Amino acid sequence: MRFLIKILVTGLAVLVSSFLLPGVKVENMVTAIGVAAVLAVLNSFVKPVLIILTLPITIFSLGLFLLVINAFMIMLAGKFVPGFTVDGFWYALLFSIVLSIVNSLFEASNPDNKKYN
C-alpha cells in the first residue's frame, strides 16, 4: 500500500513539474502515474548498474555525474511512456532536479512525518 501511495505522490510531482517546465509535456494524470511507475522500475534496476559502470567518472566529478544519470533515466522514461515527452537533455536535467524538489515538498507536507501505512 505504501508503494502505491508513493507512486501516486510521485505522479502528482511529475504533473506539477511538467507545468513548471515548458520543455516537458505530460498529457494527463494517468500518464504522470505511468511515468512515476516507469521511473521507479528504472531507478530500481537500471540506475544501479549505470552507477557501478560509471563509478570512476562519478568519483572524479565529485558525484555530479549522478545528475547526468538521472537525466538519462528521465529521457529513457520518455521513450517508454506514451504521452510523456522531454525536449532534450537539459530539460531532462532540469526536470529531474525540479521533480526531486517537488517530491520532497510533498513528502514534507506529510503530517507528523509518518510513513504511508
URNOR-V79020 format. One record per run of one state. SS is the DSSP state (hx for helix, st for strand, lp for the rest). FROM is the first residue (numbers start at 1). TO is the last residue. If there is no record, write none. Layout:
# URNOR-V79020
<<SS FROM TO> <SS FROM TO>>
This chain:
# URNOR-V79020
<<lp 1 1> <hx 2 20> <lp 21 23> <st 24 26> <lp 27 28> <hx 29 53> <lp 54 54> <hx 55 60> <lp 61 64> <hx 65 80> <lp 81 83> <st 84 86> <lp 87 88> <hx 89 108> <lp 109 110> <hx 111 113> <lp 114 117>>
